[in-house]
């Protein structure tokens, strides 16, 4: 296969699968990993893909919309590891705020399977409400306006509810994490609700896989250096490791 044909096919695969790994592409095309890396680097220079550790994803657009069904199948094993690490921080009797992200949903599954005694969960996620239906866990929904495509609520009603509560810990997802900018999502109502969740919580945890690093979106919900107590991820890029000393956030790798 000619190099141009291979690169065109790589773009098609990334559009279909959202994320690709160098090792997988090497096997598919019967090419060396060095060759695949060169292809991805050239595609990145052309703005067609974005390189991540060990592979590539579609390039980020600041105003990009996400769909829950698409996000729920991306990096699923990484999300499960992150959720398992986050679960270790939950104690008996904790009052928790859980947002509507797909990684936090994996945490919810662990809480359902083995719930610490006496916990309460407040969430804007309809998926989490459905998950806990029939369980003995106390669950409160924030109310609010349905966010199309994501199955969670945002808006004034949800924010008013959050303004009148206090909890021990909140667990949030993020679409982008960039040290010079902070933690961000594509839409302002989502960012605003996450800010209210932070304000209501004694400790703030962000759960995010490695594909979120280096991305920035329109709506920031937290500064990188001081607003988040714990960042739990599957792999911490080298460019973030150098910020460990100048940030109050504790970086945890699952």
C-alpha positions, 0 to 999 in steps of 0.5 A, spaced: 500 500 500 502 506 498 503 511 503 498 516 501 493 510 501 495 508 508 494 515 511 487 516 507 485 509 510 488 511 517 483 518 517 477 513 515 479 509 521 480 514 526 473 517 524 470 511 525 473 509 531 475 516 534 481 513 537 487 509 534 493 506 537 500 505 533 500 498 535 494 496 532 495 500 526 502 497 525 498 490 525 492 492 520 497 495 515 503 490 516 507 496 517 513 498 522 510 502 528 516 507 526 512 508 519 505 509 523 508 514 527 511 518 521 504 517 518 501 520 524 506 526 525 505 528 518 497 527 519 498 532 525 502 537 521 496 537 516 491 538 522 487 531 520 489 528 527 491 529 534 497 525 536 496 522 543 501 517 547 501 511 543 496 513 538 492 519 535 485 522 535 480 526 531 483 534 532 479 538 537 475 543 536 473 548 541 466 549 540 465 541 538 459 538 541 459 531 544 454 525 544 453 521 550 453 514 546 459 516 542 463 518 549 461 512 552 465 507 548 471 511 548 477 509 552 472 504 556 478 500 560 481 506 562 475 509 565 474 503 569 481 504 572 480 511 573 473 509 576 476 504 581 481 508 583 476 514 585 472 509 589 478 508 594 477 515 596 469 514 598 468 512 605 462 510 609 457 516 610 459 520 605 455 525 601 457 525 594 456 529 588 456 526 581 456 529 574 453 526 568 460 524 565 461 517 562 467 516 567 463 518 573 458 513 570 463 508 571 464 510 578 457 509 579 457 502 577 462 500 582 458 504 588 452 500 586 456 493 586 459 495 593 456 501 596 459 504 602 454 504 608 450 510 609 452 514 602 448 519 599 448 521 592 446 527 588 447 528 581 444 531 575 445 525 571 439 521 568 443 515 567 445 515 574 438 515 577 436 509 572 442 506 574 441 506 582 433 505 581 431 499 586 438 500 590 438 502 597 442 508 596 439 514 597 439 518 590 437 525 589 436 529 582 438 536 581 432 537 577 433 542 571 433 542 563 435 536 559 441 537 555 440 534 549 444 528 547 448 527 554 442 525 558 443 530 564 440 536 567 443 543 567 440 550 568 438 555 573 433 550 577 439 545 578 444 551 580 439 553 585 438 546 588 446 546 588 446 553 592 443 550 598 447 544 599 454 541 602 457 535 600 463 531 602 466 530 595 464 531 588 466 527 582 467 531 575 468 529 568 472 534 563 473 534 556 479 538 556 485 539 561 490 544 559 495 547 564 495 554 562 487 554 561 484 549 566 479 544 566 473 545 560 467 543 557 464 545 550 458 549 553 457 554 558 451 551 562 455 545 563 461 549 566 456 553 570 453 547 573 460 544 575 462 550 578 456 550 583 458 542 584 465 545 586 462 550 591 458 545 594 463 540 596 469 539 601 473 536 596 473 536 588 475 530 584 476 530 576 476 524 573 479 524 566 483 519 561 489 521 557 486 523 551 483 529 554 490 533 556 492 538 551 485 540 549 481 546 551 474 548 550 470 554 550 467 554 557 472 553 563 469 550 570 476 550 574 483 553 574 488 548 573 493 550 579 488 551 585 480 549 584 481 541 584 483 537 589 485 531 586 486 529 578 485 522 577 487 519 570 490 513 567 496 516 564 499 523 566 503 526 560 510 528 561 508 536 560 503 535 566 508 532 570 512 538 571 506 542 574 506 537 580 510 542 584 506 548 582 499 546 583 495 544 589 492 539 585 494 532 587 495 528 581 493 520 581 495 515 576 490 509 576 
